[in-house]
Amino acid sequence: MCIRDRVFGQKKKQKMTIGILGGTFDPIHKGHVALAEYALRHAGLDEVWLMVSPRNPLKANAAEASDSQRIDMARLAIEGIPGLRASGFETTLPVPSYSWLTLSRLQECCPDDSFRLIIGGDNWANFRQWKNPDLIRRNFGIIVYPRPGEIIPQPPCGVSILYGAPQMRISSTEIRALIHDGTPLSAPRLREAMNPEVLGYIGRN
Protein backbone atom coordinates (compact mmCIF):
# COMPACT_ATOMS: atom_id res chain seq x y z
CA MET A 1 0.00 0.00 0.00
CA CYS A 2 1.32 3.44 -0.94
CA ILE A 3 2.38 5.75 1.89
CA ARG A 4 -0.22 8.20 0.63
CA ASP A 5 -2.99 5.72 1.39
CA ARG A 6 -1.50 4.76 4.78
CA VAL A 7 -0.55 8.19 6.06
CA PHE A 8 -3.11 10.47 4.46
CA GLY A 9 -6.00 8.00 4.46
CA GLN A 10 -6.94 8.81 0.89
CA LYS A 11 -6.38 6.74 -2.21
CA LYS A 12 -4.92 8.54 -5.18
CA LYS A 13 -6.79 8.41 -8.47
CA GLN A 14 -3.84 8.67 -10.82
CA LYS A 15 -0.08 8.61 -11.04
CA MET A 16 1.33 11.70 -9.40
CA THR A 17 4.43 13.88 -9.50
CA ILE A 18 5.15 14.84 -5.91
CA GLY A 19 7.55 17.51 -4.72
CA ILE A 20 9.32 16.87 -1.42
CA LEU A 21 10.12 20.01 0.59
CA GLY A 22 12.10 18.87 3.59
CA GLY A 23 13.02 20.69 6.76
CA THR A 24 13.02 20.59 10.52
CA PHE A 25 10.15 23.12 10.52
CA ASP A 26 10.97 24.10 14.10
CA PRO A 27 8.57 25.85 13.89
CA ILE A 28 6.95 26.00 10.47
CA HIS A 29 6.04 29.51 9.29
CA LYS A 30 4.21 31.22 6.45
CA GLY A 31 7.34 31.39 4.30
CA HIS A 32 7.53 27.59 4.17
CA VAL A 33 3.88 27.34 3.16
CA ALA A 34 4.14 30.09 0.53
CA LEU A 35 7.10 28.33 -1.05
CA ALA A 36 5.27 25.00 -1.13
CA GLU A 37 2.23 26.62 -2.76
CA TYR A 38 4.41 28.35 -5.36
CA ALA A 39 6.18 25.12 -6.26
CA LEU A 40 2.83 23.36 -6.56
CA ARG A 41 1.57 25.97 -9.04
CA HIS A 42 4.72 26.53 -11.09
CA ALA A 43 6.84 23.36 -11.07
CA GLY A 44 4.48 20.88 -12.71
CA LEU A 45 3.66 19.07 -9.48
CA ASP A 46 0.46 17.34 -8.43
CA GLU A 47 1.24 17.62 -4.73
CA VAL A 48 3.92 19.02 -2.44
CA TRP A 49 4.72 17.17 0.76
CA LEU A 50 6.32 19.10 3.60
CA MET A 51 8.61 16.41 4.93
CA VAL A 52 9.46 16.89 8.61
CA SER A 53 13.06 15.84 9.17
CA PRO A 54 14.44 14.56 12.48
CA ARG A 55 17.80 16.25 11.96
CA ASN A 56 19.83 17.82 9.19
CA PRO A 57 23.10 15.81 8.90
CA LEU A 58 24.96 19.02 7.97
CA LYS A 59 23.81 20.91 11.09
CA ALA A 60 25.13 20.25 14.56
CA ASN A 61 22.06 21.30 16.54
CA ALA A 62 19.05 19.02 16.75
CA ALA A 63 15.52 20.39 16.62
CA GLU A 64 14.11 21.78 19.85
CA ALA A 65 10.52 20.63 19.42
CA SER A 66 9.83 16.90 19.29
CA ASP A 67 9.15 15.08 16.04
CA SER A 68 5.47 14.71 16.85
CA GLN A 69 5.12 18.39 17.78
CA ARG A 70 6.73 19.56 14.53
CA ILE A 71 4.52 17.21 12.51
CA ASP A 72 1.45 18.54 14.33
CA MET A 73 2.45 22.14 13.60
CA ALA A 74 3.10 21.39 9.93
CA ARG A 75 -0.34 19.82 9.57
CA LEU A 76 -1.99 22.81 11.23
CA ALA A 77 -0.09 25.25 8.99
CA ILE A 78 -1.37 23.72 5.73
CA GLU A 79 -4.81 22.57 6.83
CA GLY A 80 -7.35 23.24 4.10
CA ILE A 81 -4.79 24.04 1.37
CA PRO A 82 -5.39 21.71 -1.61
CA GLY A 83 -2.33 19.85 -2.87
CA LEU A 84 -0.20 20.33 0.24
CA ARG A 85 0.51 17.49 2.66
CA ALA A 86 2.54 17.27 5.86
CA SER A 87 4.39 14.03 6.45
CA GLY A 88 6.45 12.53 9.25
CA PHE A 89 7.64 9.66 7.04
CA GLU A 90 11.29 10.69 7.39
CA THR A 91 11.12 10.52 11.19
CA THR A 92 10.58 6.75 10.87
CA LEU A 93 13.90 6.29 9.04
CA PRO A 94 17.39 5.87 10.52
CA VAL A 95 19.08 8.97 11.95
CA PRO A 96 20.82 10.97 10.62
CA SER A 97 18.31 11.38 7.80
CA TYR A 98 19.52 11.61 4.22
CA SER A 99 17.38 12.78 1.33
CA TRP A 100 18.49 9.98 -0.96
CA LEU A 101 17.22 7.39 1.54
CA THR A 102 13.94 9.20 2.09
CA LEU A 103 13.31 9.44 -1.64
CA SER A 104 14.32 5.82 -2.23
CA ARG A 105 11.97 4.56 0.49
CA LEU A 106 9.15 6.73 -0.84
CA GLN A 107 9.68 5.30 -4.31
CA GLU A 108 9.58 1.77 -2.91
CA CYS A 109 6.28 2.54 -1.22
CA CYS A 110 4.77 4.31 -4.23
CA PRO A 111 6.43 2.83 -7.34
CA ASP A 112 3.91 4.40 -9.73
CA ASP A 113 4.54 7.95 -8.56
CA SER A 114 7.43 10.32 -9.28
CA PHE A 115 9.21 12.26 -6.56
CA ARG A 116 11.24 15.45 -6.95
CA LEU A 117 13.33 17.15 -4.28
CA ILE A 118 12.78 20.89 -3.68
CA ILE A 119 15.80 22.79 -2.33
CA GLY A 120 17.04 26.37 -2.08
CA GLY A 121 19.90 27.89 -4.01
CA ASP A 122 22.04 27.79 -0.86
CA ASN A 123 21.57 24.02 -0.59
CA TRP A 124 22.27 23.62 -4.30
CA ALA A 125 25.59 25.43 -3.79
CA ASN A 126 26.77 22.66 -1.42
CA PHE A 127 24.77 19.83 -2.96
CA ARG A 128 27.97 17.90 -3.73
CA GLN A 129 28.40 17.44 0.03
CA TRP A 130 25.11 15.57 0.30
CA LYS A 131 24.89 11.82 0.45
CA ASN A 132 24.62 10.30 -3.06
CA PRO A 133 23.89 13.57 -4.87
CA ASP A 134 24.12 12.04 -8.36
CA LEU A 135 21.67 9.30 -7.41
CA ILE A 136 19.15 11.95 -6.32
CA ARG A 137 19.59 13.95 -9.51
CA ARG A 138 19.39 11.00 -11.89
CA ASN A 139 16.70 8.92 -10.20
CA PHE A 140 14.39 11.62 -8.90
CA GLY A 141 15.19 15.13 -10.08
CA ILE A 142 15.69 18.40 -8.23
CA ILE A 143 13.80 21.67 -8.20
CA VAL A 144 16.01 24.58 -7.08
CA TYR A 145 14.57 27.93 -5.99
CA PRO A 146 17.30 30.61 -6.05
CA ARG A 147 17.57 33.79 -4.02
CA PRO A 148 16.29 37.01 -5.67
CA GLY A 149 18.68 38.02 -8.41
CA GLU A 150 20.61 34.76 -8.23
CA ILE A 151 21.16 33.05 -11.58
CA ILE A 152 22.09 29.38 -11.75
CA PRO A 153 23.77 28.81 -15.13
CA GLN A 154 23.43 25.60 -17.12
CA PRO A 155 21.88 23.28 -14.54
CA PRO A 156 22.67 19.63 -15.26
CA CYS A 157 20.16 17.12 -16.53
CA GLY A 158 17.56 16.36 -13.88
CA VAL A 159 17.70 19.83 -12.31
CA SER A 160 15.13 22.55 -12.95
CA ILE A 161 15.25 26.12 -11.68
CA LEU A 162 12.20 27.71 -10.12
CA TYR A 163 12.69 31.45 -10.44
CA GLY A 164 10.38 33.89 -8.71
CA ALA A 165 9.68 31.74 -5.65
CA PRO A 166 8.70 33.75 -2.55
CA GLN A 167 11.52 34.32 -0.13
CA MET A 168 11.34 33.77 3.60
CA ARG A 169 11.59 37.08 5.44
CA ILE A 170 11.82 35.37 8.81
CA SER A 171 13.55 32.18 9.88
CA SER A 172 12.58 29.48 12.35
CA THR A 173 15.75 30.39 14.25
CA GLU A 174 14.54 33.99 14.64
CA ILE A 175 11.10 32.81 15.76
CA ARG A 176 12.60 30.55 18.44
CA ALA A 177 14.81 33.39 19.65
CA LEU A 178 11.85 35.77 19.91
CA ILE A 179 9.84 33.24 21.91
CA HIS A 180 12.80 32.40 24.17
CA ASP A 181 13.29 36.12 24.84
CA GLY A 182 9.74 36.35 26.11
CA THR A 183 8.10 37.96 23.07
CA PRO A 184 4.32 37.50 23.43
CA LEU A 185 2.78 35.17 20.88
CA SER A 186 0.39 38.02 20.08
CA ALA A 187 3.28 40.25 18.95
CA PRO A 188 2.87 41.60 15.38
CA ARG A 189 6.14 40.06 14.20
CA LEU A 190 5.01 36.57 15.18
CA ARG A 191 1.42 37.00 13.97
CA GLU A 192 2.72 38.22 10.62
CA ALA A 193 5.04 35.24 10.23
CA MET A 194 2.97 32.36 11.52
CA ASN A 195 -0.37 30.65 11.12
CA PRO A 196 -2.58 31.49 14.15
CA GLU A 197 -3.33 27.80 14.69
CA VAL A 198 0.41 27.11 14.96
CA LEU A 199 0.86 29.98 17.41
CA GLY A 200 -1.97 28.60 19.47
CA TYR A 201 -0.35 25.17 19.46
CA ILE A 202 2.95 26.64 20.66
CA GLY A 203 1.15 28.47 23.44
CA ARG A 204 -0.55 25.29 24.61
CA ASN A 205 2.60 23.18 24.42
C-alpha positions as CSV (number, residue, x, y, z in Angstrom):
1,M,0.0,0.0,0.0
2,C,1.3,3.4,-0.9
3,I,2.4,5.8,1.9
4,R,-0.2,8.2,0.6
5,D,-3.0,5.7,1.4
6,R,-1.5,4.8,4.8
7,V,-0.6,8.2,6.1
8,F,-3.1,10.5,4.5
9,G,-6.0,8.0,4.5
10,Q,-6.9,8.8,0.9
11,K,-6.4,6.7,-2.2
12,K,-4.9,8.5,-5.2
13,K,-6.8,8.4,-8.5
14,Q,-3.8,8.7,-10.8
15,K,-0.1,8.6,-11.0
16,M,1.3,11.7,-9.4
17,T,4.4,13.9,-9.5
18,I,5.1,14.8,-5.9
19,G,7.5,17.5,-4.7
20,I,9.3,16.9,-1.4
21,L,10.1,20.0,0.6
22,G,12.1,18.9,3.6
23,G,13.0,20.7,6.8
24,T,13.0,20.6,10.5
25,F,10.1,23.1,10.5
26,D,11.0,24.1,14.1
27,P,8.6,25.8,13.9
28,I,6.9,26.0,10.5
29,H,6.0,29.5,9.3
30,K,4.2,31.2,6.4
31,G,7.3,31.4,4.3
32,H,7.5,27.6,4.2
33,V,3.9,27.3,3.2
34,A,4.1,30.1,0.5
35,L,7.1,28.3,-1.1
36,A,5.3,25.0,-1.1
37,E,2.2,26.6,-2.8
38,Y,4.4,28.4,-5.4
39,A,6.2,25.1,-6.3
40,L,2.8,23.4,-6.6
41,R,1.6,26.0,-9.0
42,H,4.7,26.5,-11.1
43,A,6.8,23.4,-11.1
44,G,4.5,20.9,-12.7
45,L,3.7,19.1,-9.5
46,D,0.5,17.3,-8.4
47,E,1.2,17.6,-4.7
48,V,3.9,19.0,-2.4
49,W,4.7,17.2,0.8
50,L,6.3,19.1,3.6
51,M,8.6,16.4,4.9
52,V,9.5,16.9,8.6
53,S,13.1,15.8,9.2
54,P,14.4,14.6,12.5
55,R,17.8,16.2,12.0
56,N,19.8,17.8,9.2
57,P,23.1,15.8,8.9
58,L,25.0,19.0,8.0
59,K,23.8,20.9,11.1
60,A,25.1,20.2,14.6
61,N,22.1,21.3,16.5
62,A,19.0,19.0,16.7
63,A,15.5,20.4,16.6
64,E,14.1,21.8,19.9
65,A,10.5,20.6,19.4
66,S,9.8,16.9,19.3
67,D,9.2,15.1,16.0
68,S,5.5,14.7,16.8
69,Q,5.1,18.4,17.8
70,R,6.7,19.6,14.5
71,I,4.5,17.2,12.5
72,D,1.4,18.5,14.3
73,M,2.5,22.1,13.6
74,A,3.1,21.4,9.9
75,R,-0.3,19.8,9.6
76,L,-2.0,22.8,11.2
77,A,-0.1,25.2,9.0
78,I,-1.4,23.7,5.7
79,E,-4.8,22.6,6.8
80,G,-7.4,23.2,4.1
81,I,-4.8,24.0,1.4
82,P,-5.4,21.7,-1.6
83,G,-2.3,19.8,-2.9
84,L,-0.2,20.3,0.2
85,R,0.5,17.5,2.7
86,A,2.5,17.3,5.9
87,S,4.4,14.0,6.5
88,G,6.5,12.5,9.3
89,F,7.6,9.7,7.0
90,E,11.3,10.7,7.4
91,T,11.1,10.5,11.2
92,T,10.6,6.7,10.9
93,L,13.9,6.3,9.0
94,P,17.4,5.9,10.5
95,V,19.1,9.0,12.0
96,P,20.8,11.0,10.6
97,S,18.3,11.4,7.8
98,Y,19.5,11.6,4.2
99,S,17.4,12.8,1.3
100,W,18.5,10.0,-1.0
101,L,17.2,7.4,1.5
102,T,13.9,9.2,2.1
103,L,13.3,9.4,-1.6
104,S,14.3,5.8,-2.2
105,R,12.0,4.6,0.5
106,L,9.2,6.7,-0.8
107,Q,9.7,5.3,-4.3
108,E,9.6,1.8,-2.9
109,C,6.3,2.5,-1.2
110,C,4.8,4.3,-4.2
111,P,6.4,2.8,-7.3
112,D,3.9,4.4,-9.7
113,D,4.5,8.0,-8.6
114,S,7.4,10.3,-9.3
115,F,9.2,12.3,-6.6
116,R,11.2,15.5,-7.0
117,L,13.3,17.2,-4.3
118,I,12.8,20.9,-3.7
119,I,15.8,22.8,-2.3
120,G,17.0,26.4,-2.1
121,G,19.9,27.9,-4.0
122,D,22.0,27.8,-0.9
123,N,21.6,24.0,-0.6
124,W,22.3,23.6,-4.3
125,A,25.6,25.4,-3.8
126,N,26.8,22.7,-1.4
127,F,24.8,19.8,-3.0
128,R,28.0,17.9,-3.7
129,Q,28.4,17.4,0.0
130,W,25.1,15.6,0.3
131,K,24.9,11.8,0.5
132,N,24.6,10.3,-3.1
133,P,23.9,13.6,-4.9
134,D,24.1,12.0,-8.4
135,L,21.7,9.3,-7.4
136,I,19.1,12.0,-6.3
137,R,19.6,13.9,-9.5
138,R,19.4,11.0,-11.9
139,N,16.7,8.9,-10.2
140,F,14.4,11.6,-8.9
141,G,15.2,15.1,-10.1
142,I,15.7,18.4,-8.2
143,I,13.8,21.7,-8.2
144,V,16.0,24.6,-7.1
145,Y,14.6,27.9,-6.0
146,P,17.3,30.6,-6.1
147,R,17.6,33.8,-4.0
148,P,16.3,37.0,-5.7
149,G,18.7,38.0,-8.4
150,E,20.6,34.8,-8.2
151,I,21.2,33.0,-11.6
152,I,22.1,29.4,-11.8
153,P,23.8,28.8,-15.1
154,Q,23.4,25.6,-17.1
155,P,21.9,23.3,-14.5
156,P,22.7,19.6,-15.3
157,C,20.2,17.1,-16.5
158,G,17.6,16.4,-13.9
159,V,17.7,19.8,-12.3
160,S,15.1,22.5,-13.0
161,I,15.3,26.1,-11.7
162,L,12.2,27.7,-10.1
163,Y,12.7,31.4,-10.4
164,G,10.4,33.9,-8.7
165,A,9.7,31.7,-5.7
166,P,8.7,33.8,-2.6
167,Q,11.5,34.3,-0.1
168,M,11.3,33.8,3.6
169,R,11.6,37.1,5.4
170,I,11.8,35.4,8.8
171,S,13.5,32.2,9.9
172,S,12.6,29.5,12.3
173,T,15.7,30.4,14.3
174,E,14.5,34.0,14.6
175,I,11.1,32.8,15.8
176,R,12.6,30.5,18.4
177,A,14.8,33.4,19.6
178,L,11.9,35.8,19.9
179,I,9.8,33.2,21.9
180,H,12.8,32.4,24.2
181,D,13.3,36.1,24.8
182,G,9.7,36.4,26.1
183,T,8.1,38.0,23.1
184,P,4.3,37.5,23.4
185,L,2.8,35.2,20.9
186,S,0.4,38.0,20.1
187,A,3.3,40.3,18.9
188,P,2.9,41.6,15.4
189,R,6.1,40.1,14.2
190,L,5.0,36.6,15.2
191,R,1.4,37.0,14.0
192,E,2.7,38.2,10.6
193,A,5.0,35.2,10.2
194,M,3.0,32.4,11.5
195,N,-0.4,30.6,11.1
196,P,-2.6,31.5,14.1
197,E,-3.3,27.8,14.7
198,V,0.4,27.1,15.0
199,L,0.9,30.0,17.4
200,G,-2.0,28.6,19.5
201,Y,-0.4,25.2,19.5
202,I,2.9,26.6,20.7
203,G,1.1,28.5,23.4
204,R,-0.5,25.3,24.6
205,N,2.6,23.2,24.4
